[in-house]
Protein backbone atom coordinates (compact mmCIF):
# COMPACT_ATOMS: atom_id res chain seq x y z
CA UNK A 1 0.00 0.00 0.00
CA UNK A 2 2.90 2.32 0.73
CA UNK A 3 4.25 1.86 -2.79
CA UNK A 4 0.94 2.96 -4.31
CA UNK A 5 0.89 5.98 -2.03
CA UNK A 6 4.39 6.97 -3.22
CA UNK A 7 3.33 6.61 -6.87
CA UNK A 8 0.21 8.69 -6.28
CA UNK A 9 2.27 11.36 -4.53
CA UNK A 10 4.71 11.44 -7.44
CA UNK A 11 1.83 11.77 -9.92
CA UNK A 12 0.41 14.60 -7.82
CA UNK A 13 3.74 16.44 -7.83
CA UNK A 14 4.04 15.87 -11.57
CA UNK A 15 0.53 17.17 -12.22
CA UNK A 16 1.20 20.23 -10.08
CA UNK A 17 4.45 20.94 -11.95
CA UNK A 18 2.75 20.66 -15.35
CA UNK A 19 -0.10 22.92 -14.22
CA UNK A 20 2.44 25.46 -12.91
CA UNK A 21 4.33 25.51 -16.20
CA UNK A 22 1.10 26.12 -18.11
CA UNK A 23 0.07 28.83 -15.64
CA UNK A 24 3.43 30.61 -16.05
CA UNK A 25 3.11 30.31 -19.82
CA UNK A 26 -0.32 31.92 -19.81
CA UNK A 27 0.74 34.62 -17.34
CA UNK A 28 3.92 35.57 -19.21
CA UNK A 29 2.57 35.26 -22.76
CA UNK A 30 2.45 38.46 -24.84
CA UNK A 31 -1.02 39.85 -25.56
CA UNK A 32 -2.75 38.66 -28.71
CA UNK A 33 -3.81 35.35 -30.11
CA UNK A 34 -1.79 32.20 -29.76
CA UNK A 35 -1.56 31.76 -33.54
CA UNK A 36 0.18 35.13 -33.91
CA UNK A 37 2.52 34.60 -30.97
CA UNK A 38 6.25 34.16 -31.39
CA UNK A 39 7.86 30.77 -31.72
CA UNK A 40 11.24 29.42 -32.76
CA UNK A 41 13.25 31.55 -30.35
CA UNK A 42 11.00 34.57 -30.69
CA UNK A 43 10.76 34.90 -34.47
CA UNK A 44 7.36 35.46 -36.06
CA UNK A 45 5.84 32.60 -38.05
CA UNK A 46 6.21 32.83 -41.83
CA UNK A 47 3.26 30.55 -42.56
CA UNK A 48 0.37 28.92 -40.76
CA UNK A 49 1.19 26.06 -38.43
CA UNK A 50 -1.13 23.70 -40.31
CA UNK A 51 0.35 24.43 -43.74
CA UNK A 52 1.34 21.54 -45.95
CA UNK A 53 4.81 20.07 -45.90
CA UNK A 54 6.74 19.24 -49.01
CA UNK A 55 6.65 15.54 -49.82
CA UNK A 56 10.44 15.19 -49.45
CA UNK A 57 10.07 15.56 -45.66
CA UNK A 58 8.18 12.28 -45.50
CA UNK A 59 11.10 10.48 -47.15
CA UNK A 60 13.54 12.14 -44.75
CA UNK A 61 11.34 11.06 -41.86
CA UNK A 62 11.31 7.45 -43.04
CA UNK A 63 15.11 7.42 -43.40
CA UNK A 64 15.45 8.93 -39.93
CA UNK A 65 13.12 6.30 -38.46
CA UNK A 66 15.15 3.54 -40.09
CA UNK A 67 18.33 4.78 -38.42
CA UNK A 68 16.49 5.37 -35.17
CA UNK A 69 15.37 1.75 -35.17
CA UNK A 70 18.94 0.73 -35.89
CA UNK A 71 19.99 2.32 -32.61
CA UNK A 72 17.14 0.59 -30.77
CA UNK A 73 18.67 -2.72 -31.83
CA UNK A 74 22.30 -1.71 -31.29
CA UNK A 75 22.03 -0.74 -27.61
CA UNK A 76 20.91 -4.18 -26.37
CA UNK A 77 23.38 -5.78 -28.75
CA UNK A 78 26.22 -3.77 -27.20
CA UNK A 79 25.23 -5.05 -23.76
CA UNK A 80 25.27 -8.74 -24.70
CA UNK A 81 27.93 -8.77 -27.45
CA UNK A 82 30.76 -9.72 -25.10
CA UNK A 83 28.86 -12.61 -23.56
CA UNK A 84 27.57 -14.03 -26.86
CA UNK A 85 30.87 -13.70 -28.71
CA UNK A 86 31.79 -13.62 -32.38
CA UNK A 87 28.34 -14.74 -33.53
CA UNK A 88 26.79 -11.52 -32.18
CA UNK A 89 29.39 -9.37 -33.93
CA UNK A 90 28.82 -11.13 -37.27
CA UNK A 91 25.05 -10.80 -36.95
CA UNK A 92 25.30 -7.09 -36.16
CA UNK A 93 27.55 -6.44 -39.13
CA UNK A 94 25.08 -8.31 -41.35
CA UNK A 95 22.32 -6.09 -39.96
CA UNK A 96 24.41 -2.98 -40.62
CA UNK A 97 25.10 -4.27 -44.12
CA UNK A 98 21.36 -4.44 -44.81
CA UNK A 99 21.02 -0.88 -43.55
CA UNK A 100 23.84 0.26 -45.85
CA UNK A 101 21.99 -1.33 -48.76
CA UNK A 102 18.93 0.69 -47.73
CA UNK A 103 20.96 3.91 -47.57
CA UNK A 104 22.47 3.28 -50.99
CA UNK A 105 19.00 2.64 -52.39
CA UNK A 106 17.62 5.83 -50.80
CA UNK A 107 20.60 7.79 -52.10
CA UNK A 108 20.14 6.41 -55.61
CA UNK A 109 16.43 7.29 -55.53
CA UNK A 110 17.25 10.86 -54.49
CA UNK A 111 16.00 10.80 -50.91
CA UNK A 112 18.91 12.97 -49.78
CA UNK A 113 18.55 15.57 -52.56
CA UNK A 114 17.10 18.85 -51.27
CA UNK A 115 16.24 20.57 -54.52
One Martini backbone bead per residue (centre of mass of N, CA, C, O) as a GRO file, in nm:
protein
  115
    1UNK     BB    1   0.055   0.065  -0.017
    2UNK     BB    2   0.305   0.254  -0.009
    3UNK     BB    3   0.370   0.248  -0.310
    4UNK     BB    4   0.108   0.379  -0.412
    5UNK     BB    5   0.146   0.642  -0.254
    6UNK     BB    6   0.408   0.728  -0.398
    7UNK     BB    7   0.290   0.737  -0.684
    8UNK     BB    8   0.066   0.943  -0.624
    9UNK     BB    9   0.255   1.167  -0.529
   10UNK     BB   10   0.415   1.191  -0.792
   11UNK     BB   11   0.168   1.259  -0.971
   12UNK     BB   12   0.096   1.517  -0.816
   13UNK     BB   13   0.361   1.667  -0.867
   14UNK     BB   14   0.348   1.653  -1.173
   15UNK     BB   15   0.076   1.799  -1.211
   16UNK     BB   16   0.166   2.061  -1.071
   17UNK     BB   17   0.402   2.127  -1.263
   18UNK     BB   18   0.238   2.145  -1.524
   19UNK     BB   19   0.039   2.363  -1.427
   20UNK     BB   20   0.261   2.577  -1.370
   21UNK     BB   21   0.371   2.603  -1.655
   22UNK     BB   22   0.106   2.693  -1.783
   23UNK     BB   23   0.060   2.941  -1.603
   24UNK     BB   24   0.321   3.090  -1.684
   25UNK     BB   25   0.259   3.101  -1.985
   26UNK     BB   26   0.001   3.271  -1.961
   27UNK     BB   27   0.120   3.509  -1.789
   28UNK     BB   28   0.383   3.564  -2.003
   29UNK     BB   29   0.225   3.620  -2.239
   30UNK     BB   30   0.159   3.785  -2.500
   31UNK     BB   31  -0.050   3.970  -2.647
   32UNK     BB   32  -0.289   3.780  -2.808
   33UNK     BB   33  -0.275   3.536  -3.012
   34UNK     BB   34  -0.141   3.227  -3.053
   35UNK     BB   35  -0.092   3.229  -3.368
   36UNK     BB   36   0.081   3.519  -3.338
   37UNK     BB   37   0.295   3.412  -3.181
   38UNK     BB   38   0.591   3.333  -3.083
   39UNK     BB   39   0.857   3.136  -3.230
   40UNK     BB   40   1.154   3.026  -3.260
   41UNK     BB   41   1.304   3.232  -3.065
   42UNK     BB   42   1.086   3.484  -3.142
   43UNK     BB   43   0.989   3.437  -3.416
   44UNK     BB   44   0.790   3.483  -3.672
   45UNK     BB   45   0.567   3.348  -3.860
   46UNK     BB   46   0.544   3.260  -4.211
   47UNK     BB   47   0.327   3.038  -4.149
   48UNK     BB   48   0.109   2.817  -4.098
   49UNK     BB   49   0.096   2.541  -3.891
   50UNK     BB   50  -0.107   2.379  -4.114
   51UNK     BB   51   0.071   2.349  -4.334
   52UNK     BB   52   0.221   2.214  -4.593
   53UNK     BB   53   0.435   1.967  -4.678
   54UNK     BB   54   0.681   1.846  -4.827
   55UNK     BB   55   0.738   1.529  -4.950
   56UNK     BB   56   1.046   1.499  -4.863
   57UNK     BB   57   0.992   1.475  -4.549
   58UNK     BB   58   0.893   1.182  -4.549
   59UNK     BB   59   1.155   1.051  -4.640
   60UNK     BB   60   1.330   1.160  -4.411
   61UNK     BB   61   1.166   1.026  -4.188
   62UNK     BB   62   1.212   0.730  -4.276
   63UNK     BB   63   1.519   0.736  -4.253
   64UNK     BB   64   1.530   0.814  -3.957
   65UNK     BB   65   1.371   0.568  -3.849
   66UNK     BB   66   1.572   0.357  -3.942
   67UNK     BB   67   1.810   0.465  -3.762
   68UNK     BB   68   1.658   0.452  -3.496
   69UNK     BB   69   1.615   0.142  -3.502
   70UNK     BB   70   1.906   0.070  -3.501
   71UNK     BB   71   1.962   0.175  -3.210
   72UNK     BB   72   1.762  -0.013  -3.067
   73UNK     BB   73   1.943  -0.269  -3.146
   74UNK     BB   74   2.237  -0.181  -3.046
   75UNK     BB   75   2.219  -0.156  -2.737
   76UNK     BB   76   2.164  -0.455  -2.660
   77UNK     BB   77   2.403  -0.567  -2.817
   78UNK     BB   78   2.628  -0.424  -2.650
   79UNK     BB   79   2.563  -0.582  -2.385
   80UNK     BB   80   2.585  -0.897  -2.523
   81UNK     BB   81   2.842  -0.934  -2.704
   82UNK     BB   82   3.052  -1.054  -2.503
   83UNK     BB   83   2.883  -1.314  -2.422
   84UNK     BB   84   2.835  -1.432  -2.713
   85UNK     BB   85   3.033  -1.311  -2.938
   86UNK     BB   86   3.099  -1.351  -3.270
   87UNK     BB   87   2.808  -1.391  -3.361
   88UNK     BB   88   2.709  -1.104  -3.283
   89UNK     BB   89   2.897  -0.946  -3.470
   90UNK     BB   90   2.807  -1.069  -3.738
   91UNK     BB   91   2.506  -0.996  -3.716
   92UNK     BB   92   2.547  -0.688  -3.698
   93UNK     BB   93   2.694  -0.656  -3.972
   94UNK     BB   94   2.457  -0.759  -4.137
   95UNK     BB   95   2.258  -0.543  -4.049
   96UNK     BB   96   2.432  -0.303  -4.148
   97UNK     BB   97   2.435  -0.393  -4.441
   98UNK     BB   98   2.131  -0.358  -4.490
   99UNK     BB   99   2.135  -0.053  -4.427
  100UNK     BB  100   2.330   0.027  -4.654
  101UNK     BB  101   2.146  -0.063  -4.880
  102UNK     BB  102   1.923   0.142  -4.806
  103UNK     BB  103   2.096   0.398  -4.845
  104UNK     BB  104   2.172   0.353  -5.138
  105UNK     BB  105   1.885   0.351  -5.242
  106UNK     BB  106   1.803   0.633  -5.139
  107UNK     BB  107   2.023   0.783  -5.290
  108UNK     BB  108   1.944   0.688  -5.579
  109UNK     BB  109   1.638   0.811  -5.541
  110UNK     BB  110   1.680   1.106  -5.383
  111UNK     BB  111   1.640   1.148  -5.061
  112UNK     BB  112   1.902   1.364  -5.025
  113UNK     BB  113   1.766   1.569  -5.201
  114UNK     BB  114   1.672   1.928  -5.184
  115UNK     BB  115   1.588   2.010  -5.510
   0.00000   0.00000   0.00000
